[in-house]
Amino acid sequence: MLVNNAGIGWLNALEGTPIDVAQSIFETKTIGTMRMVRAVLPQFWERGVGLIIKVT
């Protein structure tokens, strides 16, 4: 089982958010999730069972 609960909290208006902060949040929440799923999927396929829970 994979429980993905990674995240970055950010409370600010869009126009007040620096692009590097927005990019870091995107990379953590989106790319990070994709990397974790890709890391466990081969084991899930091999075993024929697996569960992924995404907490947002």
N, C-alpha and C positions, 0 to 999 in steps of 0.2 A: 504494500500500500504506500502511496505517496500522498502526503498531506502538504500542500503548498500554501504557505501562509506568509510568504515574503512580501514586503511592501515598504513604501516610504510615504509617510504622511506629509502633506503640504497644504497649508491653508492660506491662500492668497488669491487675489483676482488674476485672471489670465494676463492682463496687461502688466501686472506687477511681477510676473514669474520670469526669471531669467531663462533663456533658452537652454543653458547648460543644466539647470535644475530640472526643467521639463524633460530633457533628454535622459538624465539619470533616472528619473521616475519611470519613464517609458521602458528603458533598458531593464530595470529591476522587475517591473510588473509584467511586461510582455516578453521580452527576450529571455529573462530569467526563467519564467514559467515554461517557455518552449524548450530551453536547455534541460530543465529538470525532467520534463516529460520524455524527451528524447533519450535521456540517460536511463530511465527505468523501463521504457517500452520493450527493449529486447528481452529483458528478464521476464516481463509479463507474458510476452509471446511464447517464450521458451516453456514457461510453467503452465500456460493456458489459462491463467487467471491473474487478475490485478485490479486494483481500484485506485483511482485518482480523485482526490478531494481538493478543490480549489476554494480557499477562503478569501473573500474579497471584502 
